[in-house]
Amino acid sequence: MSTTAKKKTASKKQTTAVKTASKSSARFNVGTDKEAMKTSILNHVQYTLARHPESAEPDEWWLATCYAVRDRILDRFMETQRVHHQQKVRRAYYLSLEYLMGRLLVNNVHNSGLFEPTREALKELGQDFDSIAAEEMDMGLGNGGLGRLAACFLDSLATLDLPAIGYGIHYEFGLFRQEFSNGFQVEHPDAWQEKGCPWEIMRPNFVQEVKLYGRVEHRMDDKGKFHPEWVDYSTLEGMPFDVAIVGHGAETVNFLRLWESRASQEFDFNVFNQGGYVEAVREKAMGETISKVLYPNDNTESGKELRLAQQYFFVSCSLQDIIRRFFDGHDNWDEFPEFNTIQLNDTHPAVAVPELMRLLIDDHRMDWEKAWGIVRKTFNYTNHTLLPEALEKWSVPLFERMLPRHLEIIYEINARYLEQEVEAMWPGDDRKKAELSLIEEGEPKMIRMAYLSVVASAKVNGVAALHTELLKKHLFSNFHALYPQKIINMTNGITPRRWLLACNPGLSELITEKVGDGWPKQLSQLDAISKFADDAKFQKRFMEIKRANKVAFAEFVKESCDVEISPDALFDVQIKRLHEYKRQHLNLLHILTLYRRLLNDADLDIAPRVFIFGAKAAPGYALAKNIIRAINKVAEKVNNDPRVNGKIKVVFPENYRVTMAERMIPAADLSEQISTAGKEASGTGNMKLALNGALTIGTLDGANVEIQEEVGEENIFIFGKTVEEVEEAREQGYNPYDYYNSNWELKSVIDWLQSDYFTPGEHDAFAPLTESLLGGGDPYLVLADYADYIRAQEEVDKAFKDQKRWARMAIMNTARVGKFSTDRTISEYAEHIWKLKPVKIG
């Protein structure tokens, strides 16, 4: 027998043995009852962690519990991947620089049906499930709404049995751990992996190589064809880590693949052999820096360089992995768009467009037209912002230094698209070409990544109905004229599994009692509780649950902030990234207004209120950090002033994160969604809060518009200028001094901030804030909306005093927001963008 024949026979035997072993394993699946969980947890304490149960610490019990749950999830995960591979399914690949995952244990036991067995098993082992779960640190992979949306999307994709893989970066440190010192935000490293991450699996067999820097040589290949070649580049490696994503009540377990950067071993070794130990270590450190921290400060050139390196690193690893996966079951490039669809979550992964072109043209020697055809059938792009300044641009010199071949490809894409498409639409119109060019002229020239994403994508979507219309009308109006069918709407949602079932068990039990247990997968079923909105007994139970959540949060505030707050007060919550357009400073002006009124009228009849903030400001965003300090210093005065008689309190717990949101949201009475109309793309915090029975006070911005349509005008507090009125004010030459000089109460509180009352001996502490409102032109119309905001807050006060009315409104908010589930959002993506079909596993 020949050597080749022997190898084939051996391979066949090995395959048969593996199949037999797999079948055997399937017959002996790990158990999911209480006793099986108890045994498994104990085994992990002893044989994974090498600890005696009597001496194991709480964090070790947490690790052992996670491993026991993971065992059962991985069983489903491997079956999911086997079925997907066997059926050669079409997959969606989600590219996102952020995934705000939070803690996974509670979510995973709920979704996998292991909550009760795990809780009971730990109880019999002398452990408390809630205490054990609290040992987990939030996965530091995201910042705000964009990252949390990505996490919710992964949950819904698995729940709906849709084949999908998320790709991102395995950050060693998250955004940052926030502390306050004298009111200032202070940033510390977020070492989220300090206790280990039991959910992830390292995949060294799928390491990818990434190139950076170097130059391009223009050569002729062996067939006499022009062939640019990228040379003298540096290399690093991407090590993948997989995190299983469990669908609720389903057999499907997809996964999130995160890339960790490592210096190329070969490159390091060569440097070391030349006697450069220090240089070798330096190169290794530089290679590992790319996945070191989420959102490096890009106010400096080195920060910008690191940020672009992060983006390119993760998309290059991901695309190479997608191609590898594709050729594991296919051998024809024509089938690539048929079996793969790639979603760009904002412009952060937009460099994937020239990278896929490079891989197709340079590495796989495909001609331009065919490669570009594949790219435009494969990519889709989600826009998350209406702020022109937030649309990512990279300088041509930076690209030329870091990604020289990609710059050539972008210029070629631009030239062809302008001549073939823009010229056909607007013949001879050089001005239109300049407006639509991927390259913005200037010093230096800039690459418009949003434009690149639009041109290269099959579909572009906004994330709320208003947002999408504004994209068509303003931000991408020329593109809408050029591609009238390309821009569509996909209103955002949230996963009810985490944002009601897991974080608000009391309310979840009440809802299940009334409508059955199907609502976590069919959120529209919540509408059935609207018939109980006027039922006195239901109102009582609903509000008792809310009060219990407020008691729990009050205990947390006492422990973390050393401030006592009453659970009978109105909990007024604003939790979101600190940004001028989200207008935390408008909220602050209301606090100062109430404070001033109370100081001048001790008998002022207002409902007691606690103002609750949760936010981080980007390290380089000086004005946002000044607003944080202003809130903290005002809080110090208010909370320690006996003259207000406890009628108002202000609390700002440090280090806002998913876990804290899970405490705040069930306890909230009022949801602050007060961005300038036309600036918030969607918002998802508004959906989470409404789902948990908080009433919204907000502008007609983002998804607030659709929330009002769902809950009814009588169950929401709307104020402020509309998008059209905002535009009109700017066109007419908006002057904030007109409002400052004509409203004595507004003038009084701004003057108060300009004094040293809140920072004795420290004059002009809040000059950046007050200057932005006056001399800076008040770009987000805080002063223009102030009076109507105060009016709406007085309506809130009046409604809260009528507890029966408030209970009815709160119930209607929970009942009517079934539309805002990511299950609905993802179903729409699957149908209208990805053309993705569910694949049943078990």
Order of alpha helices (4+ residues) and beta strands (2+ residues): alpha-alpha-alpha-beta-alpha-alpha-alpha-alpha-beta-beta-beta-beta-beta-beta-beta-beta-beta-alpha-alpha-alpha-alpha-beta-alpha-alpha-beta-beta-alpha-alpha-alpha-beta-beta-alpha-beta-alpha-alpha-beta-alpha-alpha-beta-alpha-beta-alpha-beta-alpha-beta-alpha-beta-alpha-beta-alpha-alpha-alpha-alpha-alpha-alpha-alpha
